[in-house]
């Protein structure tokens, strides 16, 4: 396909891209901050992690499809279509009447969000030459830092003063402005080409991952149900691998992903994504339910994570030149589990500052792991495969987020059952299913103790996965002097999106 884009209105297109990026960037922190209140009104605490998993699963599995559709039909219609789907999901999520309906509408949101990240990055590539992109991507990266502050603040203010539905409805005016901007300012001339999209591979992959997520969530189901789901997972996974080996344009290239550097980088990124999403979903409910702090304070403990991430990204160039890529990566991977260890020292009497320090260190480590992995993977392949190789890192992180939210949520539910000894577990679920349940835990020390112990099981899960991330980075083959020469800059948005 060949296409040209009108560059005369580039600043207005970038403003539209910034708005679209903001919707996706703010989603994680604003929803995580408000989720305890939402669960209190809708009930169904057992399915807490599915609110995150549904969004991440839909987003990660559609990213590659949207990228190929944008090559066929152009960036503009695919981008606007994805935003429309995202806005419909947002509007319906605010009207959710149960956890099941909220999960369904979050899934719809994710289906739309899958178009926003890859296609906006592609639009920047269409409009700007290589030497211009670093400056533009730096502007876009600032959106993530701003959203890190606005998200928890907005989430806390909304749940304290308005209906929680507005955490989703706030996307509507932003999304409409974005669509208007792309409609009037993004112009392109498209010469369509034929492309064979691996729909079967996408379906098989989705079936395999969904069955795995259900197994992790429904741990108290009978052996028959879990066994059946395990069989579905194995069969769908095997068929997916066979499909990818014979598909002309596979959703995942088995040969590419099989290369040692790419395989180990993807494994480290997946594990890091699991640990990070565990922190994002578990820490806010600990700060509110056990420490007895407000949603606003809980949100700002997560803000420290996203402050640490761009800070390490900004310092990475200097670290590469001084210490090389190998030492920088291993330093980042060491900081990552050290930050996770801070979670284990949290007690009901702890200050939220302790949680913020751990969050900051994990964000700092994740920034170095993510950016360095992208640089290594991009440098290991020829130009024609660089997009697919980079996508493998982003996809691995998204998959790690999906698996982590579900697995660590399951650990939390198991911990509640274990420490609650029946009656206390039931009482805890009853309290958590009340609108002000988390704030009421402070008045019941026995129930709060169960919640504290169960959440520490999840914290241990985060620590174990963070340590595995550290170990996996040592398997990545890196030359001793790598990074001391000038390094090609990586798009900051690609490095930070998740």
Helices and strands as residue ranges (DSSP letters): E 2-5, H 10-42, G 45-47, H 50-73, H 75-93, H 99-127, H 130-161, H 166-185, E 188-191, H 199-217, H 223-246, H 254-257, H 260-289, H 295-344, H 352-379, G 383-385, H 386-420, H 423-432, H 437-440, G 441-443, H 445-473, H 492-496
